[in-house]
Structure formats: structure tokens, C-alpha cells
Amino acid sequence: MVNHIVTWKLKEDMSAEEKQAAKARIKEGLEGLVGVVPGLLSAKVETELLDSSTGDFALFTTLESEEALKAYAVNPDHVKVAEYVRSVVCQRAAIDY
């Protein structure tokens, strides 16, 4: 089993409303991949973080294996969501274990 955790910072020039809309769209897109992407066991996007956080939202996923993680990265359904994410963020950090 592999855990994949990602945090992002949204672009600074976005309004508060744009940021909320982006986070909601990303949450729906990433969590919706469970049952669609083989090997993806769970996905949870946290959008309401404490002020002490250095990111704006975070993804917590569990996958069957390291091979499943590699396949998830290039899965067309995931790639569609990831393209949108890249269009609205300025910073990303990931941890896999």
C-alpha cells in the first residue's frame, strides 16, 4: 500500500471567490477518480485548512502499490484533473510512502 500526499498553493492573483471555486472543482475532480482509476483505493481533498498552513489545500490518497501510483500519474482521467490544477496553482509539494 502507498500513500500519496500533495499540497498546493493557489496563484496569488486569484480572488477569494476564484480560489473557493477552484478548490471545489479540484476536490470534486480528484475525489471522483476513486473507482475510475485502477489501484486508487481512496482520495480525500482537504480545502479548509488552518491559518497556520503553508498551502491552500491538500490531497491524501491511498493506492494499492507503487506501480499503481505510477499508473495513476499518467491515467488520462487523472491527467485531465491535473491539467486544471496546474493552471491555478503556483506551488506543489508531494510525499509518497
Secondary structure, 3 states (H helix, E strand, C coil): CEEEEEEEEECCCCCHHHHHHHHHHHHHHHHCCCCCCCCEEEEEEECCCCCCCCCCEEEEEEECCHHHHHHHHHCHHHHHHHHHHHHHEEEEEEEEC
